Every structure is written in C-alpha cells, then in structure tokens.
Amino acid sequence: MAWNLEEALAHYKSQGAPGDQIALVGLLQEIQTELGGSIPQWTLSRIASAYGVKENYLSAVIRRFPRLRLENSHCLELCAGPNCSKRKALAAFVERTYGAAPKDFTVKFTGCMRMCGKGPNIKWNGQVYHQADEALIRRLVEEI
C-alpha cells in the first residue's frame, strides 16, 4: 500500500497532533522518511491547513529537533567566539567558494560554542565538528 499524506495527517490527529508535540514530531519524521529524507516546504502548508496552525510554528518545531530537516535546509554554523581565530578565514572561504548567500545551505555565526581547545568549531545540521578546516566544509557541502 502506498504512503498517503492525508492518511498520515488523520492518523496523527487522532494521536493528538498538533497539540501533542510527540505526535506532531512523529508525523514530521514520517513525512521526512517517506518523502526522501527531508520535509518538503509544500507539506508545511498542508499540515498547517489541516491542523489549524501557522507554518512558522511547524518550522520552529522542526528547528528544535536536529534530526528533522526541511528540504534544502542544511545549516552551517560557525563559532564566533573570540578564541576561534580561524573562523574569519573559514567564513571567507565559504563566501569565496559558495557565494554570499549559498542556495543549498544557510550560514550562521553562533556565540562561543565553549569548546575553544578543540577549535575552530562548526556545526553542520546540528552536528558539531572540531578543528574544522576548508577541506571539512567542502566535504560536508559536497555530500548534499
């Protein structure tokens, strides 16, 4: 039997979604699994309509769970703490290589990641990497 979004919406609504966040996350995980490893943007509109919530709420829930990913929502976070001396070089590399506004991922500067002895530190889709360099960033981006 083929997977059906409408059936999934009905099932998780009977489980308490969207008020029960566990049920809502279950729905989002199922959508991600069934639709290729990420949650397509169009499904947020459909969920919001079916459950009477705003798309921004759904996006916020997705951001809270690192294992959930919106389609084309890869995120590179660069530590902007004072001890990550190579962060400026990494930021310059990203801009030079992928442009000021890459289309396949977002770039953010975070506060200090509090792992200065292991830096420079980055996060890619919520996963922390230590002693980051240009080769690591290139490898992560090319795996998209």
C-alpha positions as CSV (number, residue, x, y, z in Angstrom):
1,M,0.0,0.0,0.0
2,A,1.4,3.4,-1.0
3,W,2.0,6.1,1.6
4,N,-0.6,8.8,1.7
5,L,-0.1,12.3,3.4
6,E,-3.9,12.7,4.1
7,E,-4.0,9.3,5.9
8,A,-0.9,10.3,7.9
9,L,-2.5,13.6,8.9
10,A,-5.7,11.9,10.0
11,H,-3.7,9.2,12.0
12,Y,-1.5,11.7,13.8
13,K,-4.5,14.0,14.5
14,S,-6.2,11.0,16.2
15,Q,-3.0,10.7,18.3
16,G,-3.3,14.3,19.5
17,A,-1.3,16.3,16.9
18,P,-0.7,19.2,16.8
19,G,-1.4,19.8,20.5
20,D,0.7,16.7,21.4
21,Q,4.1,17.6,20.2
22,I,5.3,14.0,20.3
23,A,2.5,13.1,17.8
24,L,3.4,16.1,15.7
25,V,7.1,15.2,15.6
26,G,6.1,11.6,14.7
27,L,4.2,13.0,11.7
28,L,7.1,15.1,10.6
29,Q,9.5,12.2,11.0
30,E,7.2,10.0,8.9
31,I,6.9,12.7,6.2
32,Q,10.7,13.1,6.1
33,T,11.2,9.3,5.8
34,E,8.6,8.8,3.1
35,L,9.5,11.8,1.0
36,G,13.2,11.3,0.6
37,G,15.0,12.3,3.8
38,S,13.8,15.9,4.2
39,I,10.5,17.6,4.7
40,P,9.3,19.5,1.6
41,Q,8.1,23.0,2.1
42,W,4.8,22.3,0.5
43,T,3.9,19.8,3.2
44,L,4.1,22.6,5.9
45,S,1.3,24.4,4.1
46,R,-0.8,21.2,4.0
47,I,-0.1,20.4,7.7
48,A,-0.9,24.0,8.8
49,S,-4.1,23.9,6.9
50,A,-5.2,20.5,8.2
51,Y,-4.3,21.3,11.8
52,G,-5.2,25.0,12.0
53,V,-1.7,26.1,13.0
54,K,0.8,28.5,11.4
55,E,3.6,27.3,9.2
56,N,6.0,29.3,11.4
57,Y,5.0,27.1,14.3
58,L,5.9,24.0,12.3
59,S,9.2,25.5,11.2
60,A,10.0,26.2,14.9
61,V,9.2,22.6,15.9
62,I,11.5,21.3,13.1
63,R,14.3,23.6,14.2
64,R,14.1,22.2,17.8
65,F,14.8,18.7,16.6
66,P,18.1,18.3,14.8
67,R,17.1,15.0,13.2
68,L,14.3,16.8,11.3
69,R,15.3,18.7,8.2
70,L,13.4,20.9,5.8
71,E,14.1,20.4,2.2
72,N,17.2,22.5,1.3
73,S,17.7,23.5,4.9
74,H,21.2,22.4,5.5
75,C,22.8,24.8,8.0
76,L,26.5,25.6,8.6
77,E,27.1,27.4,11.9
78,L,30.5,29.0,12.5
79,C,31.6,29.6,16.1
80,A,32.0,33.4,16.5
81,G,33.7,33.2,19.9
82,P,36.8,35.3,20.5
83,N,39.1,32.3,20.6
84,C,38.1,30.8,17.3
85,S,40.8,32.7,15.4
86,K,40.4,30.8,12.2
87,R,36.6,31.5,12.0
88,K,37.2,34.6,9.8
89,A,39.2,32.5,7.4
90,L,36.5,29.8,7.3
91,A,33.8,32.5,6.7
92,A,35.9,34.0,3.9
93,F,36.4,30.5,2.4
94,V,32.6,29.8,2.4
95,E,31.8,33.2,0.8
96,R,34.5,32.9,-1.8
97,T,33.6,29.3,-2.7
98,Y,29.8,29.2,-2.3
99,G,28.8,32.9,-2.5
100,A,27.5,35.3,0.0
101,A,24.1,33.6,0.1
102,P,24.5,29.9,-0.8
103,K,21.4,28.4,-2.3
104,D,21.8,24.9,-0.8
105,F,22.6,25.8,2.8
106,T,22.5,28.7,5.2
107,V,25.5,30.1,7.1
108,K,25.1,31.4,10.6
109,F,27.5,32.8,13.2
110,T,26.9,31.5,16.7
111,G,28.1,32.6,20.0
112,C,31.0,30.8,21.5
113,M,30.5,27.0,21.4
114,R,32.6,26.7,24.5
115,M,35.0,24.1,23.0
116,C,37.8,26.6,22.4
117,G,40.6,24.0,22.9
118,K,39.2,21.9,20.0
119,G,38.5,24.8,17.6
120,P,37.8,26.1,15.2
121,N,34.4,24.6,15.8
122,I,31.5,24.4,13.4
123,K,28.1,22.8,13.4
124,W,26.6,21.2,10.2
125,N,22.9,20.3,10.6
126,G,23.3,20.3,14.4
127,Q,26.4,18.0,14.4
128,V,29.5,19.7,16.0
129,Y,32.8,19.3,14.3
130,H,36.1,20.3,15.9
131,Q,39.4,21.5,14.3
132,A,37.3,22.5,11.2
133,D,39.1,23.5,8.0
134,E,38.3,24.2,4.4
135,A,38.5,20.5,3.4
136,L,35.9,19.5,6.1
137,I,33.5,22.2,5.0
138,R,34.0,21.3,1.3
139,R,33.3,17.6,2.1
140,L,30.1,18.4,4.1
141,V,28.7,20.7,1.4
142,E,29.5,18.3,-1.4
143,E,27.6,15.5,0.4
144,I,24.4,17.5,0.0
